[in-house]
Amino acid sequence: MNTLRKKLLLAAGNWFLRPVISVLCKSLKIEYKNYTQVESLMNSGQNFIIAFWHGKMLLPWYIFRDRSYTALISRSKDGNLLANLLHSWNYRLIRGSSRDGSKEAFNKSSEAAAEGNTLLITPDGPTGPPHKMKAGAVIISQRNNIPIILLGIGYSEYYSLKSWDKFMIPKPFSKAVCVFSDPAIIEKNDDRDKTDLEIKMCEELLQKIDKEAEDIVKYN
């Protein structure tokens, strides 16, 4: 009975998730900063990588829905719910994480980038530490010579879950701010120290623009 109940709850969750999230996100007053850079890449047909923190991923997934972009999602139970939502939003899905299927997921992500696909990645997922960047996004940018764009998110009002990432759900009709970094291509090199430095610089920049988004929505 417990197994059946779990399956029914999961099925109900999958059925309700998309309409509820869609209505919620449509109600938000979204302000974009530096979005013209993203538009220029999209209009030119150039693929790219967008990286944002795991705890604020709800809005970015919604913003870039229905563009057939590629999403890297964990194989966890929570990842299954997210995968079903993103599939309904026409994302191409790659399943894997730093703990489970990491090499396969990385290779598939790199292949997708080489084939001209745009990737959306949460670089501190799926288990943290929060706001600490793993290497995947930077190395995929390096290997495939494609730009990486960092995305900071701020919500004026939100619920925060008791999860490792303090996952944020914006309240209906609240304000959200999206701050995009300039596109950057991480130059190829064989020096691990230089690559580690690039990862650290991206991490610090994402932390900076995330704070900028929070300050804009807080004080404006």
N, C-alpha and C positions, 0 to 999 in steps of 0.2 A: 504493500500500500504506500509506504514511504517513497519507493522508487517511482511509482505511478504518479504520486502527488508532485514529486519534483519535476517529472516530465511535463505534467500539465501546467505547472507554474512557469517552466521554461518556455513552453509553447505560447502561453498567454503573454509572457514578457516579450517574446519576439514579435507577437502580433501587435501589441500596443506600443512598442518602443518607437517605431518610426513616426507614426502620426503624432504622438505626444511630443517627441523631440522636435519634429518639424514645426508644430504649432508654437512651441516654446521659443525656438530660434527666430521664427518669423516675427514674434512679438518684440524682439529686442531692437533697440535703437543703436545701430552699429556705426561707429566712426572709424575710418581707415586713415592711417598715416603711411605715406610713402608707397601706396599701392600702385602708383603709375609704373614703378619698376617691374612689378609682377605683370601688369597688363602689357608692357612692352615685350616681355619675354613670350607671353602667350600669343600675342599678335604676330610675332616673328616666327612662331612655330618651334622655338627653342624649348627643349625640356629642361627641367631643373629639379632641385630638391627643396622642400619646405620642411623646416624642423621647428618643433614647438614642444613645450613641456607636457608631460603625460597628464598632469593634474588639470590642465586647461584645454584638453584636446577636443572637447565637445564642439565648440564653435568652429575651429578650423576645419574639422571634418564636414560640418554643414556648409561652410562657405564654398568649399571646392567640390561639392557634390555634383553628380551628373556630368563630369568632364572626362570620365574613364581614366582617372589617375590611378596610381598604384599605391596601396596602403600596406605597410608592414605591421602585422598584428600577431600577438602572442597566441600560443596554443592552449592557454588557460580557459577555464569555464567562463570567466568574465570576457576573455577574448572571443569566445564563441558568440556571445550576445552582440559584441561590437561588430564582429565579422558579418553577422546577419544584417545588422543595420547598414553597414557600409556596402554590402552587396546590393541592398535595395536602393542605395544611392549611386549605383553603377561604378563602384570602385573595383579595380582589379586587386585581388587579395594575395598576399604572400604571408604565410604563417610561420612563425618561429620567433625565438628570442635569444637573449644572451645565455640562457640556461638550457633551452630546449630547441634543438634544431638550428643553432646559431649559424653554423657554417653553411648549411643548405640555404637558409633564409638570406644570408649575406650574398651568396653566389647568385641566387635568383634575383635579388634586388639589383645587383650590379648588372646582370644580364638585361633586366628590364630597362635600366638606365641606358645601356648600350643600344637598345632597340628603339630609343627615343621616347620612353615613358617618363612622365613626371612622377616623382615619389614624394609621399608624405610620411614623415618619420617622427616618432617621439624619442629623442636621443637619450632620455633618462629612464625609459621603460624597459621591461614591464614591471620591474621590482625595485628600481632605484639604485643608488640613493637619489632622492629628488633633486632636480636642478643640477645634476652632475652629468656631463655629456660623455657618452660612450663614443667609440671611434667610428662606428659604421657609416654615418652620414658623411663625415669628412673624407673617409677613404673612398667611398663610392664617387664622391665629387672628384677626387684626385684621379682615380683610375679611368673615369669616363669623360673627363674634361667638361663637366657641366656645372652650372652655377648652383650654389647653395644659398638659400634665403632663410633667415631666422625670423620667427614670428612671435612677438610678445603680445600677451592678452591681459586686459584688465576688465573686471566686472564691477559695476557700481554696487550691486546687491547680489548675493549668492548664498547658496547652501554649501557647506563643506563637509564631505564625508569623513568618517574616521578610518581612512585608509592611509597607506604609506605615503601617497602623493597628495593627501588632503584634497581629493578630487572635487572640483568646483562645478556646481550646477547653477547657472545664472537664474535669478528670479524673473518670472514673466514681466514684460514691459520695462525691464531695467535697461541700463545703458552698458554697452560694451565698446571697448577700444582695441583695435588691432594695429600694432606697430610693426612694420616690415623693415628689415635691414636692407641695405643695398645688396645686390647679387655679388657673390664672390666665388671665383674659381680657385680651388686649392691646388697650387702647383704640384706637379709630380716630383717626387724626390725619393732617394733611397735611404735617407737619414731619418731614423726612427725618432730622434730627439726633435727634429724639425716638425715632424708630423704631430708629435705629442704637443708641441708648442701651438700648432695650428688648432688642435682640438681644444686646448685651454683657452685660446683667444676667442674661438667660437662660443665656448661655454660662457665666458665672461661677457661677451657681447649680447648673448641671448638673455642672460641675467639682467643686463643693463636695460635693454629695450622692454623687457617684461616689467621691470620696475617703472620705466617711463610710461607704459600703458596704464599701470595701476595709478600712478600719480595724476595722469591726465583725467582719468575717470573719477578720481577722488576729489580733485580740486577745481575741475571745470563744471 
